[in-house]
Amino acid sequence: MTTYATAILLSTRGHTDIHDITAQVRDAVRQSNITEGIALVFTPSSTSAITTIEYENGCLKDLRRLLDEWIDPRRDYAHNLRWGDGNGFSHLRAAMIGPSLAMPVQGGEPVLGTWQQIIFIDFDVRPRQRRLVVHVVGA
């Protein structure tokens, strides 16, 4: 079994800033020279998440609206009372979507549906420099 690790570096704006990272993940898989296995993308952050969606303006707008309805940033959160940083909602959104995504690797490529892109979402309340971890395992 072979393993390969790399990072994706992003500058984000926060406030549900969504980045399509499909190309970077695809490049990492190709650089690994692993043809059959699993690729994992992980964000070591408690205010960001990784998932898949059709990366299209309408879908992204709908996702942002749903998140605002689901976990409203204007609510009072106990986290904000304790720390005063105003990002309590950011932690909840990140926890609900999750910090990682695993996908099969076949023929040296990540397996994704036709309209499925990998996205990173930064929920924090300020711009950040993010470092995502990519691990590819297989043969």
N, CA, C and O of each residue as an XYZ file, in Angstrom:
556
protein
N       0.838     -1.176      0.000
C       0.000      0.000      0.000
C       0.886      1.244      0.000
O       1.924      1.287      0.661
N       0.455      2.248     -0.752
C       1.166      3.512     -0.859
C       0.312      4.612     -0.250
O      -0.915      4.578     -0.337
N       0.967      5.587      0.366
C       0.252      6.761      0.855
C       0.908      8.012      0.295
O       2.105      8.032      0.009
N       0.107      9.044      0.145
C       0.584     10.320     -0.365
C      -0.157     11.416      0.383
O      -1.371     11.326      0.569
N       0.547     12.434      0.808
C      -0.083     13.547      1.516
C       0.388     14.870      0.922
O       1.547     15.026      0.539
N      -0.536     15.807      0.859
C      -0.224     17.153      0.393
C      -1.217     18.112      1.033
O      -2.064     17.700      1.826
N      -1.113     19.378      0.691
C      -2.009     20.390      1.251
C      -2.561     21.272      0.143
O      -1.951     21.438     -0.913
N      -3.729     21.829      0.413
C      -4.338     22.846     -0.433
C      -4.393     24.116      0.412
O      -4.941     24.105      1.513
N      -3.834     25.196     -0.092
C      -3.824     26.465      0.633
C      -4.859     27.403      0.024
O      -4.929     27.563     -1.195
N      -5.662     28.021      0.888
C      -6.721     28.919      0.433
C      -6.729     30.202      1.246
O      -6.494     30.183      2.454
N      -6.997     31.302      0.586
C      -7.301     32.563      1.258
C      -8.809     32.732      1.162
O      -9.368     32.708      0.066
N      -9.468     32.903      2.296
C     -10.923     32.973      2.303
C     -11.408     34.295      2.869
O     -10.670     35.014      3.542
N     -12.665     34.599      2.582
C     -13.295     35.818      3.075
C     -14.166     35.561      4.301
O     -14.608     36.511      4.948
N     -14.420     34.289      4.635
C     -15.346     33.974      5.717
C     -16.779     34.208      5.272
O     -17.043     34.434      4.091
N     -17.711     34.152      6.234
C     -19.130     34.427      5.958
C     -19.686     33.533      4.846
O     -20.272     34.021      3.880
N     -19.495     32.218      4.996
C     -19.967     31.217      4.036
C     -19.326     31.408      2.668
O     -20.000     31.367      1.639
N     -18.030     31.615      2.673
C     -17.236     31.723      1.449
C     -17.012     30.310      0.920
O     -16.428     29.470      1.605
N     -17.478     30.053     -0.298
C     -17.451     28.703     -0.871
C     -16.409     28.641     -1.991
O     -16.402     29.474     -2.897
N     -15.525     27.634     -1.908
C     -14.474     27.427     -2.906
C     -14.622     26.058     -3.550
O     -14.797     25.057     -2.856
N     -14.552     26.011     -4.861
C     -14.515     24.748     -5.595
C     -13.071     24.250     -5.559
O     -12.187     24.871     -6.149
N     -12.830     23.143     -4.877
C     -11.472     22.601     -4.763
C     -11.298     21.311     -5.561
O     -10.324     20.583     -5.370
N     -12.242     21.035     -6.453
C     -12.195     19.796     -7.233
C     -10.885     19.661     -8.000
O     -10.255     18.604     -7.964
N     -10.473     20.703     -8.683
C      -9.244     20.620     -9.494
C      -8.021     20.345     -8.626
O      -7.156     19.558     -9.010
N      -7.940     20.988     -7.457
C      -6.794     20.769     -6.571
C      -6.775     19.335     -6.038
O      -5.711     18.728     -5.916
N      -7.958     18.796     -5.720
C      -8.018     17.409     -5.242
C      -7.647     16.458     -6.379
O      -6.900     15.501     -6.174
N      -8.163     16.721     -7.560
C      -7.826     15.887     -8.724
C      -6.318     15.921     -8.985
O      -5.716     14.886     -9.270
N      -5.710     17.095     -8.890
C      -4.257     17.203     -9.068
C      -3.502     16.408     -8.007
O      -2.511     15.747     -8.316
N      -3.963     16.468     -6.764
C      -3.307     15.717     -5.686
C      -3.374     14.220     -5.951
O      -2.392     13.508     -5.747
N      -4.528     13.740     -6.405
C      -4.668     12.312     -6.709
C      -3.719     11.929     -7.843
O      -3.046     10.900     -7.772
N      -3.667     12.738     -8.864
C      -2.772     12.443     -9.992
C      -1.308     12.448     -9.550
O      -0.539     11.579     -9.960
N      -0.917     13.414     -8.722
C       0.466     13.496     -8.242
C       0.835     12.310     -7.359
O       2.010     11.963     -7.239
N      -0.159     11.693     -6.747
C       0.110     10.555     -5.859
C       0.552      9.316     -6.620
O       1.189      8.431     -6.050
N       0.220      9.246     -7.902
C       0.463      8.051     -8.730
C      -0.266      6.821     -8.209
O       0.092      5.694     -8.551
N      -1.274      7.028     -7.393
C      -2.116      5.928     -6.907
C      -3.284      5.790     -7.873
O      -3.987      6.760     -8.153
N      -3.484      4.577     -8.379
C      -4.539      4.374     -9.369
C      -5.814      3.800     -8.773
O      -6.899      4.013     -9.314
N      -5.700      3.075     -7.669
C      -6.874      2.477     -7.009
C      -6.746      2.694     -5.513
O      -5.753      2.290     -4.908
N      -7.744      3.328     -4.912
C      -7.667      3.565     -3.475
C      -8.722      4.534     -2.999
O      -9.851      4.541     -3.492
N      -8.343      5.351     -2.037
C      -9.253      6.322     -1.433
C      -8.502      7.636     -1.246
O      -7.335      7.656     -0.854
N      -9.197      8.730     -1.534
C      -8.668     10.066     -1.275
C      -9.504     10.698     -0.170
O     -10.729     10.578     -0.152
N      -8.829     11.365      0.739
C      -9.491     12.050      1.850
C      -9.052     13.509      1.847
O      -7.866     13.813      1.716
N     -10.026     14.408      1.993
C      -9.746     15.835      2.140
C     -10.276     16.234      3.513
O     -11.413     15.916      3.861
N      -9.445     16.936      4.294
C      -9.791     17.281      5.672
C      -9.449     18.737      5.948
O      -8.395     19.220      5.536
N     -10.336     19.433      6.644
C     -10.040     20.787      7.080
C      -9.822     20.790      8.590
O     -10.756     20.526      9.347
N      -8.604     21.085      9.036
C      -8.339     21.135     10.476
C      -8.803     22.479     11.054
O      -7.996     23.326     11.439
N     -10.104     22.638     11.100
C     -10.713     23.887     11.545
C     -12.095     23.579     12.096
O     -12.785     22.697     11.584
N     -12.500     24.290     13.123
C     -13.836     24.072     13.686
C     -14.857     25.059     13.145
O     -15.996     25.083     13.611
N     -14.467     25.883     12.160
C     -15.412     26.827     11.561
C     -15.457     26.713     10.040
O     -15.816     27.669      9.354
N     -15.095     25.551      9.516
C     -15.175     25.331      8.073
C     -15.568     23.877      7.818
O     -15.537     23.042      8.723
N     -15.940     23.591      6.566
C     -16.439     22.258      6.234
C     -16.109     21.918      4.786
O     -15.742     22.782      3.989
N     -16.252     20.632      4.472
C     -16.034     20.130      3.117
C     -17.195     19.212      2.762
O     -17.605     18.373      3.564
N     -17.720     19.380      1.550
C     -18.795     18.526      1.057
C     -18.781     18.570     -0.468
O     -17.834     19.076     -1.071
N     -19.825     18.044     -1.084
C     -19.965     18.120     -2.536
C     -21.279     18.813     -2.879
O     -22.232     18.808     -2.100
N     -21.299     19.404     -4.059
C     -22.509     20.051     -4.588
C     -22.261     20.309     -6.066
O     -21.122     20.230     -6.527
N     -23.298     20.611     -6.801
C     -23.089     21.138     -8.146
C     -22.681     22.601     -7.970
O     -23.471     23.423     -7.508
N     -21.457     22.910     -8.337
C     -20.903     24.257     -8.131
C     -21.457     25.175     -9.212
O     -20.818     25.426    -10.233
N     -22.652     25.662     -8.959
C     -23.388     26.504     -9.892
C     -24.025     27.606     -9.065
O     -24.496     27.346     -7.958
N     -24.051     28.831     -9.576
C     -24.494     29.984     -8.792
C     -25.836     29.787     -8.105
O     -25.999     30.180     -6.950
N     -26.793     29.189     -8.789
C     -28.104     28.955     -8.183
C     -28.014     28.013     -6.996
O     -28.598     28.280     -5.946
N     -27.291     26.918     -7.152
C     -27.113     25.962     -6.038
C     -26.390     26.620     -4.869
O     -26.765     26.420     -3.714
N     -25.364     27.399     -5.160
C     -24.602     28.052     -4.093
C     -25.470     29.062     -3.350
O     -25.400     29.154     -2.125
N     -26.276     29.810     -4.069
C     -27.196     30.769     -3.446
C     -28.213     30.033     -2.579
O     -28.506     30.459     -1.462
N     -28.748     28.930     -3.094
C     -29.709     28.130     -2.328
C     -29.077     27.563     -1.065
O     -29.705     27.545     -0.007
N     -27.829     27.097     -1.174
C     -27.132     26.555     -0.012
C     -26.937     27.634      1.050
O     -27.194     27.401      2.231
N     -26.490     28.799      0.635
C     -26.299     29.901      1.599
C     -27.618     30.268      2.280
O     -27.652     30.490      3.490
N     -28.701     30.331      1.506
C     -30.011     30.666      2.072
C     -30.459     29.596      3.065
O     -30.945     29.917      4.149
N     -30.296     28.337      2.701
C     -30.670     27.244      3.596
C     -29.881     27.310      4.898
O     -30.444     27.142      5.979
N     -28.577     27.556      4.795
C     -27.754     27.646      5.995
C     -28.180     28.816      6.876
O     -28.183     28.693      8.100
N     -28.542     29.954      6.269
C     -29.021     31.095      7.049
C     -30.335     30.769      7.759
O     -30.561     31.212      8.884
N     -31.191     30.000      7.106
C     -32.467     29.608      7.727
C     -32.250     28.544      8.806
O     -32.905     28.559      9.848
N     -31.341     27.638      8.545
C     -31.082     26.497      9.411
C     -30.340     26.929     10.681
O     -30.744     26.590     11.793
N     -29.259     27.674     10.501
C     -28.444     28.147     11.627
C     -28.211     29.641     11.395
O     -27.219     30.047     10.790
N     -29.136     30.430     11.884
C     -29.176     31.874     11.646
C     -28.023     32.575     12.375
O     -27.883     32.419     13.588
N     -27.202     33.338     11.661
C     -26.074     34.011     12.307
C     -26.508     35.132     13.263
O     -25.703     35.593     14.072
N     -27.764     35.573     13.178
C     -28.237     36.665     14.036
C     -28.777     36.193     15.384
O     -29.100     37.014     16.242
N     -28.875     34.897     15.574
C     -29.334     34.354     16.855
C     -28.295     34.573     17.936
O     -27.135     34.881     17.663
N     -28.744     34.406     19.180
C     -27.810     34.414     20.310
C     -27.263     33.003     20.494
O     -28.021     32.033     20.493
N     -25.972     32.894     20.648
C     -25.323     31.603     20.854
C     -24.483     31.663     22.120
O     -23.795     32.653     22.367
N     -24.537     30.608     22.922
C     -23.791     30.548     24.173
C     -22.290     30.722     23.925
O     -21.589     31.327     24.736
N     -21.809     30.195     22.812
C     -20.387     30.342     22.469
C     -20.011     31.827     22.391
O     -18.957     32.231     22.884
N     -20.870     32.627     21.775
C     -20.589     34.066     21.651
C     -20.557     34.747     23.014
O     -19.749     35.646     23.246
N     -21.442     34.316     23.918
C     -21.467     34.905     25.254
C     -20.172     34.624     26.003
O     -19.667     35.476     26.733
N     -19.639     33.416     25.814
C     -18.412     33.047     26.518
C     -17.174     33.711     25.925
O     -16.329     34.222     26.661
N     -17.064     33.706     24.584
C     -15.838     34.158     23.930
C     -15.949     35.529     23.282
O     -14.931     36.178     23.042
N     -17.158     35.982     22.996
C     -17.341     37.298     22.404
C     -16.838     37.440     20.984
O     -16.618     38.558     20.519
N     -16.647     36.316     20.275
C     -16.092     36.410     18.924
C     -17.152     36.380     17.823
O     -16.820     36.543     16.649
N     -18.407     36.177     18.178
C     -19.487     36.253     17.207
C     -19.558     35.140     16.198
O     -20.293     35.258     15.217
N     -18.818     34.048     16.395
C     -18.825     32.973     15.398
C     -19.443     31.670     15.909
O     -19.120     30.592     15.412
N     -20.320     31.770     16.889
C     -20.983     30.561     17.391
C     -21.698     29.805     16.288
O     -21.622     28.578     16.226
N     -22.393     30.526     15.416
C     -23.090     29.887     14.305
C     -22.117     29.185     13.365
O     -22.462     28.163     12.771
N     -20.911     29.719     13.223
C     -19.901     29.137     12.332
C     -19.517     27.734     12.787
O     -19.380     26.823     11.970
N     -19.346     27.570     14.079
C     -19.005     26.257     14.641
C     -20.130     25.247     14.404
O     -19.875     24.092     14.061
N     -21.366     25.688     14.588
C     -22.507     24.781     14.398
C     -22.645     24.357     12.943
O     -22.870     23.180     12.659
N     -22.515     25.292     12.033
C     -22.601     24.949     10.609
C     -21.500     23.959     10.223
O     -21.748     22.987      9.511
N     -20.293     24.218     10.697
C     -19.175     23.322     10.386
C     -19.415     21.925     10.949
O     -19.118     20.926     10.295
N     -19.957     21.860     12.171
C     -20.219     20.560     12.791
C     -21.289     19.785     12.029
O     -21.199     18.563     11.908
N     -22.278     20.470     11.525
C     -23.368     19.786     10.821
C     -22.941     19.279      9.445
O     -23.384     18.208      9.030
N     -22.109     20.003      8.740
C     -21.678     19.558      7.410
C     -20.489     18.610      7.516
O     -20.442     17.599      6.816
N     -19.538     18.920      8.374
C     -18.426     18.019      8.621
C     -17.108     18.490      8.039
O     -17.081     19.237      7.061
N     -15.995     18.041      8.657
C     -14.674     18.523      8.283
C     -13.968     17.734      7.191
O     -12.859     18.095      6.799
N     -14.584     16.659      6.686
C     -13.837     15.841      5.728
C     -14.747     15.200      4.697
O     -15.964     15.117      4.857
N     -14.098     14.750      3.629
C     -14.779     14.037      2.561
C     -13.831     12.958      2.050
O     -12.671     13.232      1.742
N     -14.330     11.741      1.964
C     -13.553     10.640      1.391
C     -14.228     10.208      0.094
O     -15.455     10.202     -0.010
N     -13.412      9.850     -0.891
C     -13.963      9.395     -2.163
C     -13.078      8.299     -2.735
O     -11.878      8.266     -2.464
N     -13.665      7.393     -3.533
C     -12.850      6.367     -4.180
C     -11.936      6.981     -5.228
O     -12.227      8.030     -5.804
N     -10.834      6.304     -5.453
C      -9.928      6.632     -6.560
C      -9.927      5.420     -7.474
O      -9.629      4.305     -7.046
N     -10.260      5.646     -8.730
C     -10.253      4.578     -9.735
C      -9.587      5.101    -10.986
O      -9.882      6.207    -11.439
N      -8.695      4.314    -11.545
C      -7.996      4.739    -12.755
C      -7.180      6.004    -12.553
O      -6.971      6.766    -13.497
N      -6.718      6.234    -11.328
C      -5.895      7.403    -11.040
C      -6.666      8.701    -10.921
O      -6.066      9.776    -10.927
N      -8.005      8.623    -10.811
C      -8.849      9.807    -10.721
C      -9.830      9.664     -9.547
O     -10.280      8.558     -9.246
N     -10.159     10.784     -8.886
C     -11.206     10.705     -7.866
C     -12.548     10.417     -8.544
O     -12.833     10.957     -9.613
N     -13.358      9.581     -7.932
C     -14.662      9.239     -8.493
C     -15.675     10.278     -8.032
O     -15.959     10.406     -6.841
N     -16.216     11.020     -9.002
C     -17.244     12.036     -8.743
C     -18.308     11.929     -9.822
O     -18.029     11.515    -10.947
N     -19.537     12.309     -9.464
C     -20.616     12.336    -10.439
C     -20.426     13.477    -11.425
O     -19.617     14.379    -11.204
N     -21.172     13.426    -12.501
C     -21.050     14.408    -13.571
C     -21.164     15.843    -13.069
O     -20.394     16.704    -13.493
N     -22.101     16.112    -12.185
C     -22.349     17.474    -11.700
C     -21.879     17.656    -10.267
O     -22.332     18.572     -9.581
N     -21.000     16.817     -9.817
C     -20.563     16.824     -8.417
C     -19.163     17.428     -8.296
O     -18.190     16.896     -8.831
N     -19.089     18.543     -7.586
C     -17.806     19.160     -7.310
C     -17.547     19.131     -5.803
O     -18.477     19.084     -4.998
N     -16.273     19.161     -5.446
C     -15.865     19.176     -4.038
C     -15.744     20.636     -3.624
O     -15.074     21.429     -4.285
N     -16.405     20.980     -2.516
C     -16.345     22.365     -2.068
C     -15.844     22.467     -0.635
O     -16.090     21.601      0.205
N     -15.135     23.556     -0.394
C     -14.709     23.966      0.935
C     -15.530     25.193      1.286
O     -15.662     26.107      0.472
N     -16.089     25.222      2.502
C     -16.879     26.362      2.947
C     -16.268     26.921      4.227
O     -16.091     26.204      5.211
N     -15.949     28.213      4.195
C     -15.438     28.885      5.387
C     -16.586     29.680      6.012
O     -17.091     30.632      5.416
N     -16.990     29.278      7.214
C     -18.104     29.913      7.910
C     -17.671     30.992      8.886
O     -18.518     31.701      9.429
N     -16.377     31.133      9.122
C     -15.937     32.080     10.144
C     -16.365     33.505      9.776
O     -16.834     33.753      8.665
N     -16.202     34.421     10.706
C     -16.698     35.795     10.535
C     -15.621     36.757     10.035
O     -15.810     37.973     10.036
N     -14.487     36.194      9.606
C     -13.406     37.045      9.114
C     -12.583     36.275      8.080
O     -12.649     35.047      8.022
N     -11.819     36.986      7.277
C     -10.937     36.304      6.320
C      -9.923     35.423      7.053
O      -9.488     35.729      8.164
N      -9.565     34.325      6.395
C      -8.616     33.378      6.991
C      -7.686     32.824      5.919
O      -7.988     32.865      4.726
N      -6.558     32.310      6.371
C      -5.675     31.503      5.529
C      -5.928     30.063      5.955
O      -5.689     29.706      7.109
N      -6.400     29.254      5.054
C      -6.746     27.867      5.383
C      -5.780     26.903      4.705
O      -5.330     27.122      3.581
N      -5.481     25.834      5.426
C      -4.614     24.764      4.912
C      -5.404     23.468      5.024
O      -5.634     22.971      6.126
N      -5.816     22.925      3.897
C      -6.554     21.669      3.876
C      -5.566     20.524      3.663
O      -4.579     20.672      2.944
N      -5.835     19.410      4.280
C      -4.970     18.231      4.176
C      -5.606     17.250      3.196
O      -6.800     16.960      3.277
N      -4.800     16.747      2.278
C      -5.254     15.727      1.330
C      -4.375     14.495      1.521
O      -3.148     14.582      1.466
N      -5.009     13.355      1.744
C      -4.293     12.079      1.844
C      -4.896     11.127      0.808
O      -6.114     11.030      0.664
N      -4.025     10.441      0.105
C      -4.445      9.442     -0.866
C      -3.767      8.136     -0.451
O      -2.559      8.094     -0.217
N      -4.562      7.079     -0.367
C      -4.063      5.768      0.068
C      -4.504      4.733     -0.944
O      -5.657      4.748     -1.376
N      -3.615      3.833     -1.333
C      -3.979      2.785     -2.266
C      -2.776      2.182     -2.948
O      -1.670      2.158     -2.409
N      -3.018      1.702     -4.135
C      -1.953      1.056     -4.901
C      -1.843      1.664     -6.287
O      -0.998      1.247     -7.079
